[in-house]
Amino acid sequence: MEFLNPPFMQRALLAAVLVGVIAPAVGIYLVQRRQALMGDGIGHIAMTGVGLGFLLSTSPVWMATAVAVVGAVVMELIRWYGRTRGDIALAMLFYGGMAGGVLLINLSDTGSNANLTSYLFGSLSTVSTEDITAICLLAAFVLLVTLGLRRQLFAVSQDEEFARVTGLPVRALNLLVAVTAAVTVTVAMRVVGLLLVSALMVVPVAAAQQISRSFKATFVLSVVIGTAVALAGTVTSYYQDVPPGATIVLLAIVVFVVLTLLAAPLARRRGRRSEAALEECTLEVPASRPATDELPVRP
């Protein structure tokens, strides 16, 4: 347990736990909405916030959060009103965010390409006490939204039209999902990196869906998988000196492959149990009574 002794590893492990919990908690709604790549786009936009933080000598995490939230709201507005030109507008927004981050960080006196790389792919040694404070506050907001409004968010993610008919504020909830996704991206960038955070939001959910049969089970299992791979990847990065973000994502993909291979036998076993239960119900019906005797016959 020597990896717990260095202070930077204690901070990194705490950040990894928080990221492992909140990334799938938000990602499950994005997967339901068929917006699995939304986190990737927000990560590109957040790069401008990181560069702006270095340029203004402020916290890159908080600045990236502000820029990512604005970008997520713009993305949602484009989705509503963009129509045929929406994909072009989103592409310019994503690539402009990446280019802006590279330019701003090189214009700053304290930033460099090395600093940018740590935000792009994650870095254990650069997680500071200030970062931990920001990550804890932002993670608390994400958990409050994803757990407190889970029924409403699930309804909107499944069928917007039905949710609108039932009286739910669909547009406000969609904006809330976008903002929550933006906050999650900035929370995870110190551990996983902006370019890989989308994978941690999506892959654990996809892995859980292979064997779970309900939204609740998928939610819980995806959080367990996300937390496990985040911790395992962080510890592996410490001992093997490999990038934590890449290690975490590859471990998540391994879990997805394993659960996919287990899904077919589990499905066959469930099928046999269903058939056996159906046969038992059939045997309980008396064979001597005709089907017409089930209802009274009127004269």
BELGI-V255621 format. One record per pair of residues at least 4 apart in sequence whose C-alpha atoms are under 8 Angstrom apart, sorted by the first residue. I is the first residue (numbers start at 1). J is the second residue. D is the distance in whole Angstrom. If there is no record, write none. Layout:
{{I:J:D} {I:J:D}}
This chain:
{{1:5:8} {3:9:7} {3:235:7} {3:238:7} {4:9:6} {4:10:6} {5:9:7} {5:10:7} {6:10:7} {7:11:6} {8:12:6} {8:124:7} {8:125:6} {8:126:8} {8:127:7} {8:128:7} {9:13:6} {9:124:7} {9:125:7} {10:14:6} {11:15:6} {11:127:6} {11:128:7} {11:129:7} {11:132:7} {12:16:6} {12:124:6} {12:125:8} {12:127:6} {12:191:7} {12:234:7} {13:17:6} {13:231:7} {13:234:7} {14:18:6} {14:132:8} {15:19:6} {15:132:7} {15:135:7} {15:188:8} {15:191:7} {16:20:6} {16:188:8} {16:191:6} {16:227:7} {16:230:5} {16:231:6} {16:234:7} {17:21:6} {17:227:6} {17:230:7} {17:231:7} {18:22:6} {18:135:8} {18:136:8} {18:139:7} {18:227:8} {19:23:6} {19:139:8} {19:184:8} {19:187:7} {19:188:5} {19:191:8} {19:226:8} {19:227:7} {19:230:7} {20:24:7} {20:200:8} {20:223:7} {20:224:8} {20:225:8} {20:226:4} {20:227:4} {20:228:7} {20:229:7} {20:230:5} {20:231:8} {21:25:6} {21:223:5} {21:224:7} {21:226:6} {21:227:6} {22:26:6} {22:139:7} {22:142:7} {22:143:7} {22:184:7} {22:223:7} {23:27:6} {23:184:6} {23:185:8} {23:188:8} {23:197:8} {23:200:6} {23:201:5} {23:223:8} {23:226:7} {24:28:6} {24:200:7} {24:201:5} {24:202:7} {24:204:6} {24:205:6} {24:219:8} {24:222:6} {24:223:6} {24:226:6} {25:29:8} {25:143:8} {25:146:6} {25:201:8} {25:219:7} {25:222:8} {25:223:6} {26:30:7} {26:142:8} {26:146:7} {26:177:8} {26:180:7} {26:181:6} {26:184:8} {26:201:7} {27:31:6} {27:36:7} {27:181:8} {27:201:4} {27:202:5} {27:205:7} {28:32:6} {28:201:8} {28:202:7} {28:205:6} {28:219:7} {29:33:6} {29:153:7} {29:154:7} {29:157:6} {29:177:8} {30:34:6} {30:35:5} {30:36:5} {30:38:7} {30:157:8} {30:202:8} {31:35:6} {31:36:5} {31:202:7} {31:205:8} {32:157:6} {32:158:6} {33:157:5} {33:158:7} {36:198:8} {36:202:6} {37:41:7} {37:198:7} {38:42:6} {38:198:7} {39:43:6} {39:181:7} {39:182:7} {39:185:7} {39:197:7} {39:198:5} {39:201:8} {40:44:7} {40:194:7} {40:195:6} {40:196:7} {40:197:7} {40:198:5} {41:45:7} {41:94:6} {42:46:6} {42:68:6} {42:71:7} {42:72:6} {42:94:7} {42:181:8} {42:182:6} {42:185:7} {43:47:7} {43:68:8} {43:182:8} {43:185:6} {43:186:8} {43:194:5} {43:195:6} {43:197:8} {43:198:8} {44:48:8} {44:94:5} {44:95:7} {44:97:5} {44:98:5} {44:194:7} {44:195:7} {45:49:7} {45:67:7} {45:68:6} {45:71:6} {45:93:7} {45:94:6} {45:95:8} {45:96:7} {45:97:4} {45:98:6} {46:50:6} {46:64:5} {46:65:7} {46:67:6} {46:68:5} {46:97:7} {46:98:8} {46:101:8} {46:186:7} {46:194:8} {47:51:6} {47:64:7} {47:97:6} {47:98:6} {47:100:7} {47:101:5} {47:102:8} {47:194:8} {48:52:6} {48:64:7} {48:67:7} {48:97:5} {48:98:6} {48:99:8} {48:100:5} {48:101:4} {48:102:8} {48:104:7} {49:53:6} {49:60:7} {49:61:8} {49:63:5} {49:64:4} {49:65:7} {49:66:7} {49:67:5} {49:68:7} {49:101:7} {50:54:7} {50:60:5} {50:61:7} {50:63:6} {50:64:5} {50:101:6} {50:105:8} {50:116:8} {50:119:8} {51:55:6} {51:60:7} {51:100:7} {51:101:5} {51:102:7} {51:103:7} {51:104:5} {51:105:4} {51:106:8} {51:108:8} {51:111:8} {51:116:8} {52:56:6} {52:60:7} {52:63:7} {52:64:8} {52:101:7} {52:104:6} {52:105:7} {53:57:6} {53:58:5} {53:59:6} {53:60:4} {53:61:8} {53:62:8} {53:63:5} {53:64:7} {54:58:6} {54:59:8} {54:60:6} {54:104:8} {54:105:6} {54:108:6} {54:109:8} {54:110:6} {54:111:6} {55:104:6} {55:105:6} {55:107:7} {55:108:4} {55:109:7} {55:110:8} {55:111:8} {56:108:8} {57:110:8} {58:63:7} {59:63:6} {60:64:6} {61:65:6} {61:131:7} {61:134:7} {61:186:6} {61:187:8} {62:66:6} {62:134:7} {63:67:6} {64:68:6} {64:186:6} {65:69:6} {65:182:7} {65:183:6} {65:186:6} {66:70:6} {67:71:6} {68:72:6} {68:182:5} {68:183:7} {68:186:8} {69:73:6} {69:178:8} {69:179:5} {69:182:5} {69:183:7} {70:74:6} {71:75:6} {71:93:8} {72:76:6} {72:178:5} {72:179:6} {72:181:8} {72:182:6} {73:77:6} {73:175:6} {73:178:7} {73:179:7} {74:78:6} {75:79:6} {75:90:7} {76:80:6} {76:174:8} {76:175:7} {76:178:7} {77:81:6} {77:82:8} {78:82:5} {78:83:8} {78:86:6} {78:89:7} {78:90:7} {79:83:7} {79:86:7} {81:86:8} {82:86:4} {82:87:8} {82:89:8} {85:89:6} {86:90:6} {87:91:6} {88:92:6} {89:93:6} {90:94:6} {91:95:6} {92:96:6} {93:97:6} {94:98:7} {95:99:6} {96:100:6} {97:101:6} {98:102:6} {99:103:6} {100:104:6} {101:105:6} {102:106:6} {102:113:8} {102:116:8} {103:107:6} {104:108:6} {105:111:5} {105:112:6} {105:113:7} {105:116:7} {106:111:6} {106:112:6} {106:113:7} {107:111:8} {108:112:8} {111:115:6} {111:116:8} {112:116:7} {113:117:6} {114:118:7} {115:119:7} {116:120:6} {117:121:6} {117:122:8} {118:122:5} {118:123:5} {118:126:8} {118:190:7} {118:193:7} {119:123:7} {119:189:6} {119:190:6} {119:193:5} {119:194:6} {120:189:7} {120:193:4} {120:194:5} {120:195:6} {120:196:8} {121:189:8} {121:191:8} {121:192:6} {121:193:4} {121:194:6} {121:195:6} {121:196:7} {121:243:7} {121:244:8} {121:245:6} {121:246:7} {122:189:6} {122:190:5} {122:191:5} {122:192:5} {122:193:4} {122:194:8} {122:243:7} {122:244:6} {122:245:5} {123:127:7} {123:190:6} {123:191:6} {123:192:8} {123:193:8} {123:243:7} {123:244:7} {123:245:8} {124:190:8} {124:191:7} {124:234:8} {124:238:8} {124:244:7} {126:190:8} {127:131:6} {127:132:7} {127:190:6} {128:132:6} {129:133:6} {130:134:6} {131:135:6} {132:136:6} {133:137:6} {134:138:6} {134:187:8} {135:139:6} {135:187:5} {136:140:6} {137:141:7} {138:142:6} {138:183:7} {138:184:8} {138:187:7} {139:143:6} {139:184:7} {139:187:7} {140:144:6} {141:145:6} {142:146:6} {142:180:6} {142:183:7} {142:184:7} {143:147:6} {143:148:8} {144:148:5} {144:149:8} {145:149:6} {145:150:8} {145:180:8} {146:150:5} {146:153:8} {149:153:6} {150:154:6} {151:155:6} {152:156:6} {152:168:7} {152:173:8} {153:157:6} {153:173:7} {153:177:8} {154:158:6} {155:159:6} {155:160:7} {155:162:8} {155:163:6} {156:160:5} {156:162:8} {156:163:6} {156:170:6} {156:173:7} {156:174:8} {159:163:6} {160:164:6} {160:170:7} {161:165:6} {162:166:6} {163:167:7} {163:168:6} {163:170:7} {164:168:5} {164:169:7} {164:170:6} {169:173:6} {170:174:6} {171:175:6} {172:176:6} {173:177:6} {174:178:6} {175:179:6} {176:180:6} {177:181:6} {178:182:6} {179:183:6} {180:184:6} {181:185:6} {182:186:7} {183:187:6} {184:188:6} {185:189:6} {185:194:7} {185:197:6} {185:198:8} {186:190:8} {186:194:8} {188:192:6} {188:193:7} {188:194:7} {188:197:6} {189:193:4} {189:194:5} {189:197:7} {191:244:7} {191:245:6} {192:196:6} {192:197:6} {192:244:6} {192:245:4} {192:246:7} {192:248:7} {193:197:6} {193:245:6} {194:198:8} {196:200:7} {196:245:7} {196:246:7} {196:249:7} {197:201:7} {197:245:8} {198:202:6} {199:203:6} {199:249:6} {200:204:6} {200:226:7} {200:248:8} {200:249:6} {200:252:7} {201:205:7} {202:206:6} {203:207:6} {203:252:6} {203:253:7} {203:256:7} {204:208:6} {204:222:5} {204:223:7} {204:225:6} {204:226:6} {204:252:6} {204:255:8} {204:256:7} {205:209:6} {205:218:7} {205:219:7} {205:221:8} {205:222:5} {206:210:7} {206:256:7} {207:211:8} {207:222:7} {207:255:7} {207:256:4} {207:257:8} {207:259:6} {207:260:7} {208:212:6} {208:218:5} {208:219:8} {208:221:6} {208:222:5} {208:225:8} {208:256:8} {208:259:8} {209:213:7} {209:218:6} {210:259:6} {210:260:6} {210:263:6} {211:259:7} {211:260:8} {211:262:8} {211:263:6} {211:266:7} {212:217:6} {212:218:6} {212:221:8} {213:217:7} {213:218:7} {214:218:6} {215:219:6} {216:220:6} {217:221:6} {218:222:6} {219:223:6} {220:224:6} {221:225:6} {222:226:6} {223:227:6} {224:228:6} {225:229:6} {225:252:7} {225:255:8} {226:230:6} {226:252:7} {227:231:6} {228:232:6} {229:233:6} {229:248:6} {229:249:8} {229:251:6} {229:252:6} {230:234:6} {230:248:5} {231:235:6} {232:236:6} {232:248:7} {233:237:6} {233:244:6} {233:245:8} {233:247:5} {233:248:4} {233:251:7} {234:238:6} {234:244:6} {234:247:8} {234:248:7} {235:239:7} {236:240:6} {236:241:8} {236:242:8} {236:244:8} {236:247:8} {237:241:5} {237:242:5} {237:243:6} {237:244:5} {237:247:7} {238:242:7} {242:247:7} {243:247:6} {244:248:6} {245:249:6} {246:250:6} {247:251:6} {248:252:6} {249:253:6} {250:254:6} {251:255:6} {252:256:6} {253:257:6} {254:258:6} {255:259:6} {256:260:6} {257:261:6} {258:262:6} {259:263:6} {260:264:7} {261:265:8} {262:266:6} {263:267:6} {264:268:6} {265:269:6} {266:270:6} {267:271:6} {268:272:6} {269:273:6} {270:274:6} {271:275:6} {272:276:6} {273:277:6} {274:278:6} {275:279:6} {276:280:6} {277:281:6} {278:282:6} {279:283:6} {280:284:6} {281:285:7} {289:293:6} {290:294:8} {293:297:8}}
